[in-house]
Amino acid sequence: MVVMLHRLWPDNWGPRMEGALRASLLCLHEANQARRREEQYTLLDVVPMLSSADFRADVLKQAPDLALWAWWRDNYDNMGRALQQQTANPVTTKVGRFLVTQASRVVVGQARSTFDPRPLLKEGGVLVVNSAVGLLGEGAASLVGATVLNLLGLIVEEQVALPPGQRSRLVALVDESSTLGAADYPRMLSELGKYGASFVLVTQSLAKLDAIDEALRPT
């Protein structure tokens, strides 16, 4: 998730922002291990994690990793209020964009996933994902589209234990691929082909493809 968000906002990134985001996500993930599926924390909970001391304390009680406790104590809680805001604002401003539209809140803030593409890959079929910018907003559209692609990629990689002849084929057609800047296209194209995946990246101009990575065009 941190890598995808970094790819989404490469020009507005820094070590302090990454540290706060990573620590927040790790704490929420640790706490989720002891929570019911319908009560899982989501990406949207990064905002109160950084802005609410009460919420943060409640999450930390559910996170058993002592190293995370130490990070928050040494790198955040002992800061003055002004420095806390300087650290939190770049993160909460960006994650807060996913709160703007109802569609993005429903998708990004869903505590329990109802989608498992594994049967689709094994049994065959067609999956259509509508991640239109006009529906979700630019940031959420890129994040949702990239998350689905990365999820499919992980499932394809699970086939590494199977003989090549038994691996299911996957063809992903990505329309307006340049709008999904959070997707790791170079890795997908270079690594996943051996496991049965093919990607067709549709774009209005090669310049937009080059803007993502100039090495994509030959592939």
N, CA and C atoms as a LAMMPS dump frame, in Angstrom:
ITEM: TIMESTEP
0
ITEM: NUMBER OF ATOMS
657
ITEM: BOX BOUNDS ff ff ff
-5.0000000000000000e+02 5.0000000000000000e+02
-5.0000000000000000e+02 5.0000000000000000e+02
-5.0000000000000000e+02 5.0000000000000000e+02
ITEM: ATOMS id mol type element x y z
1 1 1 N 0.826 -1.201 0
2 1 2 C 0 0 0
3 1 3 C 0.867 1.26 0
4 2 1 N 1.927 1.255 0.811
5 2 2 C 2.815 2.42 0.86
6 2 3 C 3.443 2.664 -0.501
7 3 1 N 3.859 1.59 -1.167
8 3 2 C 4.479 1.728 -2.49
9 3 3 C 3.487 2.294 -3.489
10 4 1 N 2.247 1.818 -3.457
11 4 2 C 1.246 2.329 -4.397
12 4 3 C 0.96 3.803 -4.16
13 5 1 N 0.852 4.197 -2.904
14 5 2 C 0.593 5.603 -2.608
15 5 3 C 1.787 6.47 -2.992
16 6 1 N 2.986 5.938 -2.836
17 6 2 C 4.179 6.672 -3.271
18 6 3 C 4.15 6.892 -4.775
19 7 1 N 3.763 5.855 -5.515
20 7 2 C 3.674 5.994 -6.973
21 7 3 C 2.559 6.962 -7.362
22 8 1 N 1.56 7.066 -6.515
23 8 2 C 0.44 7.961 -6.795
24 8 3 C 0.838 9.42 -6.6
25 9 1 N 1.683 9.69 -5.611
26 9 2 C 2.105 11.075 -5.313
27 9 3 C 3.628 11.179 -5.237
28 10 1 N 4.342 10.863 -6.308
29 10 2 C 5.814 10.84 -6.234
30 10 3 C 6.441 12.201 -5.976
31 11 1 N 5.771 13.272 -6.389
32 11 2 C 6.356 14.61 -6.243
33 11 3 C 6.062 15.241 -4.889
34 12 1 N 5.234 14.597 -4.101
35 12 2 C 4.873 15.135 -2.783
36 12 3 C 5.107 14.066 -1.724
37 13 1 N 6.353 13.674 -1.601
38 13 2 C 6.692 12.557 -0.728
39 13 3 C 7.963 12.884 0.045
40 14 1 N 8.077 12.347 1.229
41 14 2 C 9.272 12.565 2.028
42 14 3 C 9.402 11.498 3.089
43 15 1 N 10.573 11.372 3.704
44 15 2 C 10.786 10.311 4.698
45 15 3 C 9.891 10.44 5.926
46 16 1 N 9.626 11.662 6.362
47 16 2 C 8.766 11.837 7.536
48 16 3 C 7.337 11.411 7.221
49 17 1 N 6.853 11.795 6.039
50 17 2 C 5.51 11.404 5.627
51 17 3 C 5.417 9.889 5.488
52 18 1 N 6.415 9.285 4.842
53 18 2 C 6.395 7.837 4.663
54 18 3 C 6.444 7.112 6.002
55 19 1 N 7.242 7.609 6.931
56 19 2 C 7.325 6.973 8.241
57 19 3 C 6.001 6.995 8.98
58 20 1 N 5.314 8.136 8.949
59 20 2 C 4.022 8.241 9.629
60 20 3 C 2.972 7.362 8.966
61 21 1 N 2.975 7.329 7.633
62 21 2 C 2.011 6.499 6.907
63 21 3 C 2.273 5.023 7.161
64 22 1 N 3.532 4.624 7.078
65 22 2 C 3.872 3.219 7.268
66 22 3 C 3.54 2.761 8.695
67 23 1 N 3.874 3.576 9.692
68 23 2 C 3.585 3.214 11.081
69 23 3 C 2.082 3.117 11.32
70 24 1 N 1.319 4.014 10.705
71 24 2 C -0.143 3.977 10.852
72 24 3 C -0.716 2.703 10.258
73 25 1 N -0.292 2.375 9.039
74 25 2 C -0.81 1.181 8.373
75 25 3 C -0.399 -0.091 9.107
76 26 1 N 0.827 -0.13 9.603
77 26 2 C 1.278 -1.308 10.344
78 26 3 C 0.466 -1.508 11.619
79 27 1 N 0.187 -0.427 12.33
80 27 2 C -0.614 -0.53 13.554
81 27 3 C -2.033 -1.002 13.255
82 28 1 N -2.629 -0.418 12.236
83 28 2 C -3.986 -0.813 11.863
84 28 3 C -4.021 -2.276 11.431
85 29 1 N -2.999 -2.698 10.694
86 29 2 C -2.922 -4.096 10.26
87 29 3 C -2.772 -5.026 11.459
88 30 1 N -1.885 -4.675 12.387
89 30 2 C -1.698 -5.499 13.589
90 30 3 C -3 -5.598 14.379
91 31 1 N -3.676 -4.478 14.549
92 31 2 C -4.928 -4.478 15.305
93 31 3 C -5.999 -5.311 14.609
94 32 1 N -5.987 -5.316 13.284
95 32 2 C -6.994 -6.071 12.535
96 32 3 C -6.902 -7.574 12.769
97 33 1 N -5.728 -8.058 13.144
98 33 2 C -5.566 -9.498 13.336
99 33 3 C -6.454 -10.025 14.458
100 34 1 N -6.826 -9.15 15.382
101 34 2 C -7.655 -9.57 16.52
102 34 3 C -9.103 -9.1 16.395
103 35 1 N -9.452 -8.522 15.256
104 35 2 C -10.803 -7.987 15.078
105 35 3 C -11.595 -8.842 14.1
106 36 1 N -12.91 -8.817 14.244
107 36 2 C -13.777 -9.557 13.336
108 36 3 C -13.722 -8.944 11.943
109 37 1 N -14.067 -9.725 10.945
110 37 2 C -13.931 -9.274 9.557
111 37 3 C -14.727 -8.009 9.285
112 38 1 N -15.908 -7.917 9.875
113 38 2 C -16.757 -6.755 9.626
114 38 3 C -16.321 -5.537 10.435
115 39 1 N -15.324 -5.695 11.305
116 39 2 C -14.847 -4.584 12.132
117 39 3 C -13.418 -4.168 11.781
118 40 1 N -12.95 -4.569 10.62
119 40 2 C -11.576 -4.272 10.231
120 40 3 C -11.351 -2.776 9.997
121 41 1 N -10.191 -2.302 10.427
122 41 2 C -9.788 -0.941 10.087
123 41 3 C -9.427 -0.887 8.605
124 42 1 N -9.507 0.296 8.023
125 42 2 C -9.213 0.47 6.603
126 42 3 C -8.224 1.614 6.413
127 43 1 N -7.887 1.857 5.167
128 43 2 C -6.981 2.955 4.832
129 43 3 C -7.493 4.283 5.374
130 44 1 N -8.801 4.471 5.381
131 44 2 C -9.368 5.74 5.84
132 44 3 C -9.096 5.995 7.319
133 45 1 N -8.812 4.939 8.073
134 45 2 C -8.541 5.107 9.499
135 45 3 C -7.142 5.655 9.772
136 46 1 N -6.355 5.827 8.72
137 46 2 C -5.064 6.503 8.89
138 46 3 C -5.28 7.935 9.382
139 47 1 N -6.371 8.565 8.931
140 47 2 C -6.633 9.96 9.318
141 47 3 C -6.814 10.098 10.83
142 48 1 N -7.744 9.371 11.47
143 48 2 C -7.851 9.495 12.934
144 48 3 C -6.639 8.928 13.667
145 49 1 N -5.931 7.993 13.042
146 49 2 C -4.73 7.45 13.676
147 49 3 C -3.716 8.55 13.945
148 50 1 N -3.642 9.508 13.041
149 50 2 C -2.674 10.588 13.177
150 50 3 C -3.249 11.836 13.842
151 51 1 N -4.562 11.96 13.849
152 51 2 C -5.161 13.208 14.341
153 51 3 C -5.871 13.08 15.683
154 52 1 N -6.141 11.858 16.123
155 52 2 C -6.875 11.659 17.375
156 52 3 C -6.05 10.82 18.347
157 53 1 N -5.647 11.408 19.456
158 53 2 C -4.858 10.683 20.454
159 53 3 C -5.653 9.526 21.06
160 54 1 N -6.954 9.708 21.268
161 54 2 C -7.785 8.65 21.849
162 54 3 C -7.904 7.467 20.895
163 55 1 N -8.148 7.762 19.611
164 55 2 C -8.257 6.691 18.619
165 55 3 C -6.934 5.938 18.531
166 56 1 N -5.831 6.682 18.48
167 56 2 C -4.502 6.074 18.361
168 56 3 C -4.207 5.174 19.559
169 57 1 N -4.544 5.626 20.747
170 57 2 C -4.304 4.826 21.947
171 57 3 C -5.115 3.534 21.922
172 58 1 N -6.342 3.615 21.419
173 58 2 C -7.197 2.429 21.341
174 58 3 C -6.627 1.414 20.359
175 59 1 N -6.13 1.889 19.216
176 59 2 C -5.538 0.986 18.228
177 59 3 C -4.267 0.349 18.783
178 60 1 N -3.435 1.147 19.432
179 60 2 C -2.178 0.626 19.967
180 60 3 C -2.406 -0.453 21.021
181 61 1 N -3.511 -0.372 21.756
182 61 2 C -3.828 -1.411 22.734
183 61 3 C -4.059 -2.758 22.051
184 62 1 N -4.473 -2.71 20.789
185 62 2 C -4.776 -3.936 20.05
186 62 3 C -3.593 -4.422 19.217
187 63 1 N -2.509 -3.642 19.173
188 63 2 C -1.329 -3.992 18.383
189 63 3 C -0.244 -4.524 19.312
190 64 1 N 0.112 -5.805 19.229
191 64 2 C 1.053 -6.391 20.187
192 64 3 C 2.526 -6.082 19.914
193 65 1 N 2.838 -5.506 18.767
194 65 2 C 4.235 -5.265 18.397
195 65 3 C 4.816 -4.123 19.238
196 66 1 N 5.747 -4.445 20.115
197 66 2 C 6.333 -3.435 20.996
198 66 3 C 7.158 -2.413 20.224
199 67 1 N 7.707 -2.816 19.079
200 67 2 C 8.481 -1.876 18.27
201 67 3 C 7.591 -0.757 17.746
202 68 1 N 6.343 -1.09 17.427
203 68 2 C 5.412 -0.059 16.979
204 68 3 C 5.072 0.89 18.12
205 69 1 N 4.876 0.347 19.295
206 69 2 C 4.637 1.203 20.464
207 69 3 C 5.79 2.192 20.635
208 70 1 N 7.009 1.667 20.522
209 70 2 C 8.187 2.514 20.711
210 70 3 C 8.27 3.59 19.638
211 71 1 N 7.903 3.237 18.402
212 71 2 C 7.966 4.235 17.326
213 71 3 C 7.032 5.393 17.629
214 72 1 N 5.807 5.088 18.003
215 72 2 C 4.846 6.154 18.274
216 72 3 C 5.263 6.992 19.48
217 73 1 N 5.815 6.338 20.48
218 73 2 C 6.252 7.075 21.665
219 73 3 C 7.421 8.011 21.331
220 74 1 N 8.402 7.478 20.604
221 74 2 C 9.633 8.236 20.372
222 74 3 C 9.536 9.204 19.203
223 75 1 N 8.705 8.886 18.209
224 75 2 C 8.693 9.673 16.981
225 75 3 C 7.432 10.498 16.763
226 76 1 N 6.452 10.344 17.652
227 76 2 C 5.209 11.084 17.419
228 76 3 C 4.617 11.659 18.704
229 77 1 N 4.335 10.805 19.663
230 77 2 C 3.637 11.271 20.868
231 77 3 C 4.446 12.29 21.667
232 78 1 N 5.761 12.189 21.609
233 78 2 C 6.603 13.118 22.363
234 78 3 C 6.891 14.41 21.605
235 79 1 N 6.379 14.513 20.387
236 79 2 C 6.523 15.756 19.634
237 79 3 C 5.606 16.826 20.224
238 80 1 N 5.939 18.058 19.966
239 80 2 C 4.99 19.115 20.267
240 80 3 C 3.837 19.068 19.284
241 81 1 N 2.74 19.717 19.635
242 81 2 C 1.549 19.694 18.787
243 81 3 C 1.838 20.237 17.391
244 82 1 N 2.626 21.279 17.313
245 82 2 C 2.921 21.88 16.009
246 82 3 C 3.687 20.912 15.119
247 83 1 N 4.669 20.208 15.676
248 83 2 C 5.452 19.259 14.889
249 83 3 C 4.62 18.043 14.509
250 84 1 N 3.715 17.637 15.397
251 84 2 C 2.799 16.547 15.045
252 84 3 C 1.972 16.912 13.82
253 85 1 N 1.461 18.125 13.797
254 85 2 C 0.648 18.559 12.662
255 85 3 C 1.47 18.617 11.386
256 86 1 N 2.721 19.053 11.482
257 86 2 C 3.585 19.088 10.307
258 86 3 C 3.828 17.69 9.758
259 87 1 N 3.904 16.714 10.646
260 87 2 C 4.112 15.327 10.229
261 87 3 C 2.832 14.716 9.681
262 88 1 N 1.715 15.001 10.344
263 88 2 C 0.449 14.359 9.983
264 88 3 C -0.21 14.969 8.755
265 89 1 N -0.13 16.28 8.598
266 89 2 C -0.897 16.956 7.547
267 89 3 C -0.644 16.425 6.139
268 90 1 N 0.611 16.173 5.72
269 90 2 C 0.812 15.639 4.369
270 90 3 C 0.119 14.297 4.146
271 91 1 N 0.033 13.492 5.218
272 91 2 C -0.613 12.184 5.107
273 91 3 C -2.128 12.324 5.123
274 92 1 N -2.654 13.043 6.109
275 92 2 C -4.107 13.149 6.247
276 92 3 C -4.728 13.908 5.079
277 93 1 N -4 14.872 4.524
278 93 2 C -4.515 15.607 3.369
279 93 3 C -4.694 14.69 2.174
280 94 1 N -3.719 13.824 1.945
281 94 2 C -3.782 12.933 0.784
282 94 3 C -4.785 11.808 0.993
283 95 1 N -4.724 11.15 2.144
284 95 2 C -5.682 10.071 2.412
285 95 3 C -7.092 10.634 2.501
286 96 1 N -7.222 11.862 2.993
287 96 2 C -8.533 12.491 3.1
288 96 3 C -9.229 12.695 1.773
289 97 1 N -8.47 12.663 0.684
290 97 2 C -9.09 12.802 -0.637
291 97 3 C -10.042 11.652 -0.934
292 98 1 N -9.782 10.509 -0.323
293 98 2 C -10.645 9.357 -0.555
294 98 3 C -11.959 9.461 0.203
295 99 1 N -12.082 10.47 1.055
296 99 2 C -13.32 10.696 1.796
297 99 3 C -14.281 11.61 1.053
298 100 1 N -13.826 12.198 -0.045
299 100 2 C -14.594 13.25 -0.706
300 100 3 C -15.862 12.714 -1.35
301 101 1 N -15.766 11.607 -2.092
302 101 2 C -16.939 11.067 -2.779
303 101 3 C -17.437 9.813 -2.073
304 102 1 N -18.738 9.584 -2.159
305 102 2 C -19.313 8.402 -1.525
306 102 3 C -18.767 7.127 -2.154
307 103 1 N -18.579 7.144 -3.481
308 103 2 C -18.083 5.953 -4.169
309 103 3 C -16.701 5.56 -3.661
310 104 1 N -15.812 6.542 -3.505
311 104 2 C -14.465 6.214 -3.027
312 104 3 C -14.495 5.765 -1.569
313 105 1 N -15.377 6.35 -0.768
314 105 2 C -15.493 5.921 0.634
315 105 3 C -15.948 4.471 0.718
316 106 1 N -16.901 4.111 -0.124
317 106 2 C -17.432 2.749 -0.096
318 106 3 C -16.364 1.75 -0.521
319 107 1 N -15.587 2.103 -1.544
320 107 2 C -14.586 1.172 -2.068
321 107 3 C -13.367 1.1 -1.153
322 108 1 N -12.78 2.255 -0.842
323 108 2 C -11.537 2.281 -0.067
324 108 3 C -11.788 2.016 1.413
325 109 1 N -12.967 2.392 1.901
326 109 2 C -13.262 2.246 3.32
327 109 3 C -14.069 1.017 3.664
328 110 1 N -14.073 0.019 2.785
329 110 2 C -14.843 -1.197 3.031
330 110 3 C -14.094 -2.097 4.006
331 111 1 N -14.686 -2.351 5.16
332 111 2 C -14.006 -3.162 6.174
333 111 3 C -13.848 -4.611 5.743
334 112 1 N -14.808 -5.116 5.007
335 112 2 C -14.787 -6.525 4.614
336 112 3 C -14.88 -6.637 3.107
337 113 1 N -13.908 -7.292 2.504
338 113 2 C -13.919 -7.47 1.054
339 113 3 C -14.921 -8.556 0.673
340 114 1 N -15.702 -8.286 -0.352
341 114 2 C -16.664 -9.276 -0.85
342 114 3 C -16.225 -9.838 -2.194
343 115 1 N -14.972 -9.557 -2.572
344 115 2 C -14.497 -9.929 -3.899
345 115 3 C -13.281 -10.841 -3.794
346 116 1 N -13.372 -12.032 -4.389
347 116 2 C -12.244 -12.956 -4.46
348 116 3 C -12.119 -13.435 -5.903
349 117 1 N -11.091 -12.98 -6.624
350 117 2 C -10.978 -13.331 -8.042
351 117 3 C -10.394 -14.717 -8.299
352 118 1 N -10.027 -15.466 -7.268
353 118 2 C -9.401 -16.772 -7.487
354 118 3 C -10.29 -17.728 -8.281
355 119 1 N -11.584 -17.881 -7.919
356 119 2 C -12.43 -18.773 -8.726
357 119 3 C -12.52 -18.333 -10.184
358 120 1 N -12.507 -17.025 -10.412
359 120 2 C -12.58 -16.514 -11.777
360 120 3 C -11.355 -16.936 -12.572
361 121 1 N -10.189 -16.874 -11.956
362 121 2 C -8.963 -17.258 -12.646
363 121 3 C -8.935 -18.761 -12.915
364 122 1 N -9.396 -19.549 -11.949
365 122 2 C -9.333 -21 -12.094
366 122 3 C -10.388 -21.537 -13.054
367 123 1 N -11.588 -20.952 -13.008
368 123 2 C -12.702 -21.49 -13.781
369 123 3 C -12.939 -20.746 -15.085
370 124 1 N -12.356 -19.565 -15.227
371 124 2 C -12.555 -18.77 -16.436
372 124 3 C -13.728 -17.819 -16.292
373 125 1 N -13.666 -16.724 -17.019
374 125 2 C -14.733 -15.738 -16.962
375 125 3 C -14.205 -14.356 -17.276
376 126 1 N -15.086 -13.372 -17.161
377 126 2 C -14.731 -11.987 -17.467
378 126 3 C -15.032 -11.125 -16.245
379 127 1 N -14.084 -10.318 -15.85
380 127 2 C -14.243 -9.38 -14.741
381 127 3 C -14.098 -7.963 -15.284
382 128 1 N -15.111 -7.135 -15.035
383 128 2 C -15.073 -5.735 -15.461
384 128 3 C -15.017 -4.865 -14.21
385 129 1 N -13.996 -4.023 -14.117
386 129 2 C -13.818 -3.125 -12.979
387 129 3 C -13.954 -1.691 -13.468
388 130 1 N -14.934 -0.984 -12.938
389 130 2 C -15.152 0.412 -13.317
390 130 3 C -14.44 1.314 -12.316
391 131 1 N -13.28 1.806 -12.715
392 131 2 C -12.529 2.724 -11.847
393 131 3 C -12.433 4.093 -12.504
394 132 1 N -13.543 4.523 -13.084
395 132 2 C -13.571 5.799 -13.799
396 132 3 C -13.257 6.956 -12.863
397 133 1 N -12.438 7.888 -13.35
398 133 2 C -12.073 9.058 -12.56
399 133 3 C -13.311 9.87 -12.191
400 134 1 N -14.262 9.979 -13.126
401 134 2 C -15.466 10.751 -12.863
402 134 3 C -16.327 10.16 -11.768
403 135 1 N -16.18 8.863 -11.525
404 135 2 C -16.975 8.187 -10.496
405 135 3 C -16.297 8.23 -9.129
406 136 1 N -14.988 7.965 -9.111
407 136 2 C -14.272 7.814 -7.846
408 136 3 C -13.407 9.005 -7.471
409 137 1 N -13.09 9.848 -8.444
410 137 2 C -12.088 10.882 -8.197
411 137 3 C -10.73 10.361 -8.629
412 138 1 N -9.822 11.272 -8.996
413 138 2 C -8.564 10.856 -9.617
414 138 3 C -7.726 9.948 -8.727
415 139 1 N -7.486 10.352 -7.492
416 139 2 C -6.642 9.554 -6.614
417 139 3 C -7.24 8.202 -6.295
418 140 1 N -8.527 8.176 -5.964
419 140 2 C -9.187 6.92 -5.616
420 140 3 C -9.264 5.986 -6.815
421 141 1 N -9.503 6.538 -8.005
422 141 2 C -9.578 5.715 -9.213
423 141 3 C -8.252 5.012 -9.455
424 142 1 N -7.158 5.753 -9.328
425 142 2 C -5.838 5.165 -9.525
426 142 3 C -5.547 4.105 -8.476
427 143 1 N -5.894 4.387 -7.227
428 143 2 C -5.623 3.446 -6.144
429 143 3 C -6.445 2.175 -6.291
430 144 1 N -7.733 2.32 -6.602
431 144 2 C -8.6 1.149 -6.748
432 144 3 C -8.149 0.296 -7.928
433 145 1 N -7.905 0.94 -9.072
434 145 2 C -7.46 0.193 -10.246
435 145 3 C -6.15 -0.521 -10.001
436 146 1 N -5.194 0.172 -9.382
437 146 2 C -3.896 -0.435 -9.102
438 146 3 C -4.022 -1.57 -8.098
439 147 1 N -4.9 -1.414 -7.104
440 147 2 C -5.088 -2.46 -6.103
441 147 3 C -5.636 -3.731 -6.736
442 148 1 N -6.605 -3.586 -7.631
443 148 2 C -7.168 -4.754 -8.313
444 148 3 C -6.102 -5.435 -9.161
445 149 1 N -5.317 -4.649 -9.902
446 149 2 C -4.26 -5.222 -10.73
447 149 3 C -3.218 -5.937 -9.875
448 150 1 N -2.823 -5.315 -8.771
449 150 2 C -1.833 -5.942 -7.899
450 150 3 C -2.381 -7.205 -7.246
451 151 1 N -3.672 -7.197 -6.9
452 151 2 C -4.299 -8.39 -6.333
453 151 3 C -4.294 -9.524 -7.349
454 152 1 N -4.652 -9.215 -8.586
455 152 2 C -4.615 -10.228 -9.636
456 152 3 C -3.193 -10.744 -9.828
457 153 1 N -2.227 -9.826 -9.757
458 153 2 C -0.835 -10.234 -9.904
459 153 3 C -0.395 -11.201 -8.817
460 154 1 N -0.794 -10.941 -7.573
461 154 2 C -0.438 -11.833 -6.47
462 154 3 C -1.052 -13.214 -6.655
463 155 1 N -2.285 -13.243 -7.151
464 155 2 C -2.956 -14.526 -7.365
465 155 3 C -2.283 -15.294 -8.497
466 156 1 N -1.881 -14.58 -9.542
467 156 2 C -1.154 -15.224 -10.639
468 156 3 C 0.161 -15.808 -10.125
469 157 1 N 0.852 -15.083 -9.252
470 157 2 C 2.129 -15.564 -8.716
471 157 3 C 1.963 -16.811 -7.86
472 158 1 N 0.763 -17.041 -7.33
473 158 2 C 0.516 -18.25 -6.546
474 158 3 C 0.633 -19.505 -7.403
475 159 1 N 0.599 -19.328 -8.725
476 159 2 C 0.684 -20.474 -9.628
477 159 3 C 2.116 -20.955 -9.833
478 160 1 N 3.076 -20.34 -9.163
479 160 2 C 4.475 -20.718 -9.342
480 160 3 C 4.709 -22.184 -8.984
481 161 1 N 3.896 -22.722 -8.072
482 161 2 C 4.07 -24.113 -7.649
483 161 3 C 3.499 -25.105 -8.657
484 162 1 N 2.742 -24.615 -9.636
485 162 2 C 2.114 -25.498 -10.619
486 162 3 C 3.008 -25.672 -11.838
487 163 1 N 2.955 -26.84 -12.484
488 163 2 C 3.66 -27.007 -13.755
489 163 3 C 3.118 -26.008 -14.779
490 164 1 N 3.939 -25.529 -15.705
491 164 2 C 3.481 -24.523 -16.678
492 164 3 C 2.198 -24.9 -17.397
493 165 1 N 2.012 -26.176 -17.703
494 165 2 C 0.829 -26.594 -18.435
495 165 3 C -0.451 -26.524 -17.632
496 166 1 N -0.339 -26.425 -16.315
497 166 2 C -1.526 -26.377 -15.458
498 166 3 C -1.867 -24.966 -14.986
499 167 1 N -1.095 -23.992 -15.394
500 167 2 C -1.328 -22.615 -14.943
501 167 3 C -2.434 -21.961 -15.759
502 168 1 N -3.359 -21.326 -15.069
503 168 2 C -4.449 -20.62 -15.744
504 168 3 C -3.912 -19.355 -16.39
505 169 1 N -4.457 -19.035 -17.551
506 169 2 C -4.045 -17.838 -18.267
507 169 3 C -4.901 -16.655 -17.836
508 170 1 N -4.281 -15.5 -17.762
509 170 2 C -4.979 -14.262 -17.432
510 170 3 C -4.586 -13.197 -18.437
511 171 1 N -5.584 -12.561 -19.036
512 171 2 C -5.337 -11.425 -19.924
513 171 3 C -6.023 -10.213 -19.308
514 172 1 N -5.248 -9.209 -18.949
515 172 2 C -5.785 -7.989 -18.344
516 172 3 C -5.725 -6.859 -19.363
517 173 1 N -6.876 -6.333 -19.723
518 173 2 C -6.976 -5.201 -20.648
519 173 3 C -7.213 -3.949 -19.812
520 174 1 N -6.244 -3.057 -19.79
521 174 2 C -6.301 -1.873 -18.934
522 174 3 C -6.536 -0.641 -19.8
523 175 1 N -7.773 -0.169 -19.827
524 175 2 C -8.103 1.032 -20.599
525 175 3 C -7.624 2.27 -19.846
526 176 1 N -7.198 3.285 -20.604
527 176 2 C -6.672 4.518 -19.994
528 176 3 C -5.635 4.17 -18.927
529 177 1 N -4.694 3.324 -19.312
530 177 2 C -3.722 2.8 -18.35
531 177 3 C -2.878 3.889 -17.703
532 178 1 N -2.723 5.017 -18.374
533 178 2 C -1.893 6.09 -17.814
534 178 3 C -2.532 6.737 -16.589
535 179 1 N -3.839 6.537 -16.402
536 179 2 C -4.501 7.123 -15.226
537 179 3 C -4.283 6.282 -13.969
538 180 1 N -3.748 5.074 -14.141
539 180 2 C -3.495 4.194 -12.992
540 180 3 C -2.015 4.25 -12.64
541 181 1 N -1.554 5.439 -12.297
542 181 2 C -0.138 5.627 -12.03
543 181 3 C 0.373 4.856 -10.831
544 182 1 N -0.524 4.402 -9.959
545 182 2 C -0.091 3.659 -8.774
546 182 3 C 0.217 2.201 -9.085
547 183 1 N -0.122 1.743 -10.285
548 183 2 C 0.135 0.353 -10.661
549 183 3 C 1.607 0.168 -11.018
550 184 1 N 2.169 -0.954 -10.618
551 184 2 C 3.577 -1.25 -10.903
552 184 3 C 3.657 -2.017 -12.22
553 185 1 N 3.425 -1.306 -13.325
554 185 2 C 3.428 -1.953 -14.634
555 185 3 C 4.757 -2.619 -14.977
556 186 1 N 5.9 -1.979 -14.745
557 186 2 C 7.169 -2.625 -15.108
558 186 3 C 7.331 -4.014 -14.493
559 187 1 N 7.005 -4.149 -13.208
560 187 2 C 7.141 -5.458 -12.568
561 187 3 C 6.134 -6.452 -13.12
562 188 1 N 4.903 -5.99 -13.339
563 188 2 C 3.873 -6.883 -13.863
564 188 3 C 4.268 -7.439 -15.221
565 189 1 N 4.748 -6.563 -16.1
566 189 2 C 5.076 -6.991 -17.454
567 189 3 C 6.321 -7.864 -17.49
568 190 1 N 7.264 -7.609 -16.603
569 190 2 C 8.519 -8.361 -16.64
570 190 3 C 8.451 -9.678 -15.875
571 191 1 N 7.612 -9.751 -14.833
572 191 2 C 7.628 -10.913 -13.956
573 191 3 C 6.446 -11.863 -14.125
574 192 1 N 5.264 -11.325 -14.421
575 192 2 C 4.061 -12.153 -14.35
576 192 3 C 3.801 -12.978 -15.6
577 193 1 N 4.451 -12.634 -16.705
578 193 2 C 4.247 -13.4 -17.931
579 193 3 C 4.615 -14.86 -17.771
580 194 1 N 5.656 -15.144 -17.007
581 194 2 C 6.109 -16.525 -16.823
582 194 3 C 5.111 -17.361 -16.03
583 195 1 N 4.192 -16.677 -15.317
584 195 2 C 3.202 -17.394 -14.516
585 195 3 C 1.832 -17.448 -15.185
586 196 1 N 1.723 -16.94 -16.404
587 196 2 C 0.469 -17.061 -17.136
588 196 3 C -0.315 -15.79 -17.34
589 197 1 N 0.292 -14.624 -17.114
590 197 2 C -0.438 -13.36 -17.242
591 197 3 C 0.054 -12.554 -18.436
592 198 1 N -0.89 -11.889 -19.09
593 198 2 C -0.577 -10.955 -20.17
594 198 3 C -1.329 -9.661 -19.891
595 199 1 N -0.694 -8.533 -20.201
596 199 2 C -1.298 -7.226 -19.954
597 199 3 C -1.324 -6.422 -21.244
598 200 1 N -2.494 -5.872 -21.546
599 200 2 C -2.658 -4.978 -22.688
600 200 3 C -2.945 -3.591 -22.13
601 201 1 N -2.012 -2.673 -22.309
602 201 2 C -2.148 -1.322 -21.771
603 201 3 C -2.625 -0.394 -22.874
604 202 1 N -3.825 0.135 -22.7
605 202 2 C -4.431 1.025 -23.692
606 202 3 C -4.228 2.467 -23.24
607 203 1 N -3.74 3.302 -24.15
608 203 2 C -3.512 4.704 -23.827
609 203 3 C -3.748 5.559 -25.064
610 204 1 N -4.013 6.833 -24.856
611 204 2 C -4.31 7.717 -25.978
612 204 3 C -3.058 8.149 -26.723
613 205 1 N -1.912 8.076 -26.074
614 205 2 C -0.665 8.447 -26.743
615 205 3 C 0.498 7.732 -26.079
616 206 1 N 1.538 7.463 -26.872
617 206 2 C 2.713 6.804 -26.326
618 206 3 C 3.446 7.698 -25.334
619 207 1 N 3.262 9.005 -25.465
620 207 2 C 3.902 9.929 -24.53
621 207 3 C 3.415 9.675 -23.103
622 208 1 N 2.121 9.353 -22.957
623 208 2 C 1.589 9.066 -21.621
624 208 3 C 2.18 7.778 -21.071
625 209 1 N 2.419 6.817 -21.968
626 209 2 C 3.05 5.572 -21.534
627 209 3 C 4.489 5.831 -21.104
628 210 1 N 5.186 6.669 -21.864
629 210 2 C 6.57 7.01 -21.519
630 210 3 C 6.649 7.749 -20.188
631 211 1 N 5.603 8.521 -19.876
632 211 2 C 5.603 9.273 -18.617
633 211 3 C 5.576 8.334 -17.414
634 212 1 N 4.967 7.153 -17.587
635 212 2 C 4.947 6.16 -16.509
636 212 3 C 6.316 5.503 -16.396
637 213 1 N 6.816 4.999 -17.516
638 213 2 C 8.137 4.365 -17.561
639 213 3 C 8.503 4.169 -19.029
640 214 1 N 9.625 4.734 -19.443
641 214 2 C 10.029 4.633 -20.845
642 214 3 C 10.332 3.198 -21.253
643 215 1 N 10.592 2.333 -20.297
644 215 2 C 10.892 0.939 -20.612
645 215 3 C 9.643 0.134 -20.953
646 216 1 N 8.456 0.728 -20.779
647 216 2 C 7.226 -0.017 -21.049
648 216 3 C 6.995 -0.223 -22.537
649 217 1 N 7.378 0.756 -23.36
650 217 2 C 7.024 0.695 -24.774
651 217 3 C 7.563 -0.569 -25.462
652 218 1 N 8.821 -0.963 -25.249
653 218 2 C 9.307 -2.175 -25.917
654 218 3 C 8.612 -3.45 -25.465
655 219 1 N 8.006 -3.433 -24.272
656 219 2 C 7.374 -4.648 -23.763
657 219 3 C 5.95 -4.79 -24.262
